[in-house]
């Protein structure tokens, strides 16, 4: 087994609430460029290169998985991925450390497996996109997420709540370019009651029945439940009755409460986020799923996030797509060294392999730029996202890319695929 650049401390962190195990392997971290393989724990027992501190007499999920797969070779793992088999958390950790081009090739193969039967057997050749508009109905928010540069309080001079007339103007502009979806999200306004939202939904449905309302993230629904003093399921039911068509996966960040307590302690926790999604799926509302990474989380916590999504999808089959993007630090309270495009592509590829029950992965050109968005189509993405004629949240954090439909179709064609417009539910238009 070839290992190089042995330095630092490798931490395997317990994800069990009842356990607190940390294994510190001094001098045992391998560089990304080294040949991928499995860590032979037995070697360290005899070389004296490791020391372990146990805070409880139990093993974390990752430690057990590493030990149980310790004899799997790199070639065997690659064959498992090519065969379309489900990978474990420990195997995902090992896949992450493969050379980027190898990982990308495996993700592209899994993309083909996921899409080959779609669109009358042409799914592997087709890359989809949607024409929509992001409408943020208010920027007033009382959860003060450290990574957000968009929110305002009611005391700020530039806070707002959109009127029906402003909504109508925005959706008329969307209609004129052939738009079929509005992504409707906002801050956690502490004073707006349920009738404000029901009237907004009914107004949009009545005036623009051809536009799907893809609205309100799980943390918003959790907030609504508290403000309205109403169970989440009842809020969802009433919103659907008023015109809500589907739910975006915003506010997922990292579905591990250690992370959420650091970056957004006042927002819905991971169980609450997942609970909203499960209730929505049960009511027939489909949704996307997301991940924002590259801040305070560990690699193991990224994989735990993916696992929780995969487990919910096993139960509900309600997720239409997965989108991941990197933290954008400008103008935010949270400060972290930005991760680059290579890390984005690595996580996109790993997500495609791990999320074997979610058919569609979107390319995040909005945060990465058009060229990386195009390259992502070879790293597991089968969808180019949206034209997004308006975007306010990410742009406040210093990233502002814009593409028209013609540019999206050109980028898709240059990558060797057929560009097709789609609906919210990935039906070709």
HELIX and SHEET records of a PDB file:
HELIX    1   1 UNK A   41  UNK A   47  1                                   7    
HELIX    2   2 UNK A   61  UNK A   68  1                                   8    
HELIX    3   3 UNK A   74  UNK A   82  1                                   9    
HELIX    4   4 UNK A   89  UNK A   96  1                                   8    
HELIX    5   5 UNK A  100  UNK A  115  1                                  16    
HELIX    6   6 UNK A  118  UNK A  121  1                                   4    
HELIX    7   7 UNK A  123  UNK A  125  5                                   3    
HELIX    8   8 UNK A  164  UNK A  176  1                                  13    
HELIX    9   9 UNK A  194  UNK A  207  1                                  14    
HELIX   10  10 UNK A  218  UNK A  228  1                                  11    
HELIX   11  11 UNK A  232  UNK A  242  1                                  11    
HELIX   12  12 UNK A  257  UNK A  263  1                                   7    
HELIX   13  13 UNK A  270  UNK A  282  1                                  13    
HELIX   14  14 UNK A  299  UNK A  316  1                                  18    
HELIX   15  15 UNK A  341  UNK A  354  1                                  14    
HELIX   16  16 UNK A  365  UNK A  368  1                                   4    
HELIX   17  17 UNK A  370  UNK A  375  1                                   6    
HELIX   18  18 UNK A  376  UNK A  378  5                                   3    
HELIX   19  19 UNK A  393  UNK A  396  1                                   4    
HELIX   20  20 UNK A  405  UNK A  414  1                                  10    
SHEET    1   A 3 UNK A   7  UNK A  13  0                                        
SHEET    2   A 3 UNK A  21  UNK A  29 -1                                        
SHEET    3   A 3 UNK A  51  UNK A  54 -1                                        
SHEET    1   B 3 UNK A 383  UNK A 386  0                                        
SHEET    2   B 3 UNK A 126  UNK A 130  1                                        
SHEET    3   B 3 UNK A 418  UNK A 421  1                                        
SHEET    1   C 3 UNK A 132  UNK A 136  0                                        
SHEET    2   C 3 UNK A 181  UNK A 185  1                                        
SHEET    3   C 3 UNK A 212  UNK A 215  1                                        
SHEET    1   D 3 UNK A 287  UNK A 293  0                                        
SHEET    2   D 3 UNK A 319  UNK A 326  1                                        
SHEET    3   D 3 UNK A 360  UNK A 361  1                                        
END                                                                             
